[in-house]
C-alpha cells in the first residue's frame, strides 16, 4: 500500500521535456549505483535517442512522480511495456523500477496495477516476460522478496536465473599474460581480430549468423524465446542506434584456419565524463569450434584493449546463466566476482485473459 504521506502521480514519460529527461537519467544513475557501484553518463540527446522505437520493437513508458516538497515533484519510478515486431510475436516485455530511496512505499505495486496490467491486456499478447533483481546470496525463490510479490501481481514466475558479476579495471597485465599463455595452448591456427567500430561490410552476413547462434545457445532454462534473424540491415540499425546513444563498442572475433568466423565477444561503454562502468556483453563460440579455449582468448583480447580505449572505466559488468559453468569459469579466471542475481520471469494468460 502506498505510504499515506506520499502524493504520487503516474503518467506517460514526456521525453520532449529536458527537465523530465534529466530526472529520468538521474533515476538510471541511481539504479546503477545501487546495483553495480557505478553508472554511465549520457547527454540528454543520447538519452532521448535511446527512447526512440526501432524497426523491431515498440515501447510505451511511464513515470511515477512523488511530491517530495510542497509544489515540487521528483521522478521516483518508471515502467515500460515493449512489443517485439519481428519475432516473439506472442510476447510482451514488461519493466518496472523504483529509486532505491523510495522502495517499500508501494510505488511499484501501484504502477503495476494502474498502468502495466491494463497496458498488457491492450497488447492482446498472452506471454508476459520480465526481469527482476534478487540479492547475491540467500533464497532466490523466497516468496517475500519484492520481485516475487510484484511477479505474482503480473501473473509471472521464475523461469531462469543469471548471476551478475563485476571485474575491476584495469585487469592486471600479468594475469592477462598468464591467461593468454593458457589460451595459446589450445588455440592452434585460430586467430583473434579486434574491431573498434562497425562490423566490416564484407562480414555482415557471417556476423549475423554468430548473433543468431548466441540466441539459440543461450542457456535460458525454461524461458520461452524465439531467436532473432540478424540481417545486415538489422545489424546496421543496431549500430546506428548505439552511436546515437553515445555507445562505443569493442568486438573481438575468432577466425578459424579456413577463414570462417568461430566466435565473438563484445564490450560496450559510454565515453562521457563521469561514466565508471561498462558492459561485457555476449561471448559466443560456434558449436563446431569449441574446445580451443576461444572464449578465454576472446575475453583476454577485449580486456587487454579496453583499458587503453576507456581508461575512465572502473569496472565491467556481465551476466551469466547460473547453468553456464563454461563461461562462468572463464570470467572467474579474469577476476569477476558475484555482485547480484537476476531472475527471468514469465507467465501466460489463459483464453479469458487471466495470467497463469
Secondary structure, 3 states (H helix, E strand, C coil): CCCCCCCEEEEECCCCCHHHHHHHHHHHHHHHHHHHCCCCCCCHHHHHHHCCCCCCEEEEEEEEEEEEECCEEEEEEEEEEEEECCCCCCEEEEEEEECHHHCCCCHHHHHHHHHHHHHHHHHCCCEEEEEEEECCCCCCCCCCCHHHHHHHHHCCEEEEEEEEEEEECCCCHHHHHHHHHHHHHHHCCCEEEEECCCCCHHHHHHHHHHHHHHHHHCCCCCCCCCCCCCCHHHHHHHHHHHHHCCEEEEEEEEECCCCCEEEEEEEEEECCCCCCEEEEEEEEECHHHCCCCHHHHHHHHHHHHHHHHCCCCCEEEEEEECCCHHHHHHHHHHCCEEEEEEEEEEEEECCCCCEC
